[in-house]
């Protein structure tokens, strides 16, 4: 009988969310809406479909203790620390290899830890469609989201023919982070969706794709999984460090003969930059989106975050103002994606 497992991918530094996201406090631990962190909201959402005993969390090695403290109901050996970041292919491949070893018929659902999804009922409906199809065999499924603007930060999926009676479509092609003019064309055509970063496949199916397209990954991850005997640390860290860094998109999804799209009709935000929070935060009468305390006069369409202090805006439009305990970021809202360029010049 098929069991569904979930992988929560909680690596990365979130450099585009500086000054809040730091090496010692990466973005998955930030509380950017509501009262819980991004990773807590993700696990809560996933737990509506998969029991916590079948959830894996893969994070950075220095975050393992913190994650285990947050989620005491998830078995300790299923919260795994990567010694170095090696992108999504290595993370997903590692989870698949570990799960397949103990559950040969398992279906794996992979979720980034930094998404905001508010409509949980629709989220679960889409997961049911995807897992049912993935369980049938050699099917790679990805969630596609209707674009709301011509983003250059997301990959795109072109919708192909509908698969009768399944709720899915064939993916005609993947386009990774296009330039603005191309993104604008995709949004206008209405046959393209954002690639959400949520994937569903049988563990043995994705491992076979690793064997075919990423043999170095496959060999190393197979050895690591065989050494994995519920230790509290990742075995063979030396092998993991030698794995090339590549995304699952470039490494596998763009190369396979056929993959499938579940059109996700739930609200979705990938919190990759400050601009992504504009649709999540509350707004005042001048269309300023804010989290914390804001006083605005003749100031419109600004994006404001303040942990403690009151932020007062007078006569300015379209700015991002991010106030943390020890640093303040001020920039044109449209250039918020460029924050990561400051990071190499920072001591912290």
Phi, psi and omega in degrees: 000137183288132171250141176261130176245157178236139172247125172256116182269108188238041175262193177085158184255341180065048186296336180281359176250021170294145013268003179283313183280122180229169181303319181274354179213068184295167194299333182296343179262002181279145172260104187248352171199152182065211185242001182240158179287167179301317182290324177295318177296322180295312180297320177300316181294314181294327182294346176286347182238329183234129178295151185296339177290348177241032174248130171254141170238123176248122185224187174286150184302326182282356180255357188300312182300319181296318181291319179297325178292324180292326188232073183294341181276346176274128180308136186303322183288351178264006171248105195246139180254123174282132180293331174214156176283130180230025174074181192287333179297313180296320181295312181292319179298319178297313179299315181298318181294319180292316181292316183297329179298321183259347182215083189301334182261013188293145168258132183252127173250127183248129185230130168294150183275357188246026178267150171247117178227117186263331182270086185292327180298315179290325176301313180293322178301316179295322178296321178298317178299312185293315182291325178298317181287317181297325183294342183286343179150227189280065183238122174258123185242139177230146176274132176247140184242135178298123181289142179253350175199163184282073183289138173259003182264349182246153168280163182235153175240132173266128184282130175258211184290152178283141176269112188305133174070014186243337187081009182243165174231152172287139175273116180288320178194160175252138175233116185271118172041076184283163172293166189303314184299320177293317179300321178297319177297317182297317180295320181291326183290331179065014174250014180237144177236155170290142174277115192283338186089005176259124184234150177221130176197161168296146179299318181290331178294312181290328177293325176295323176293325174297316181301323184280316190254334180228067186297330178294316175301311186302315182296312183294316183291328176296318178295316180299316181296321178295332179274351185278107183235044180066028168294163181269002174228158180288121178287160176054050177300331179299321178290318181299320182297336182273353180289133177298148178271115179206148180280159176296332179296303181292319188287326186226305192300326180282350186253338184288157184296320184207134172227171189231150183245131165261114176291114183275117182263005175276158174296143186211134173222126172266110186280074179266339180209172181299325182300332182295342183272355184299324182277351183262321184284160176291157180234146175267187183291349179255016178064027171277126176267133186209156174227113184115216185250127182223135170236118185231138175223125185050042179228125189230147171056037175267164180237117191229131173232132177216125181285318186228314189279156170285132172256125179247128180241135180224115173068029178233147181232152169057038176255154166254123179236111184241113185250111176251184185296325187234007180202153177232132175251129173228124180203162171301137184305321182293345181253013182299332178299337186275001183305325182300340178291339178282336191302315181299342182265359181266144174289319180263000000 
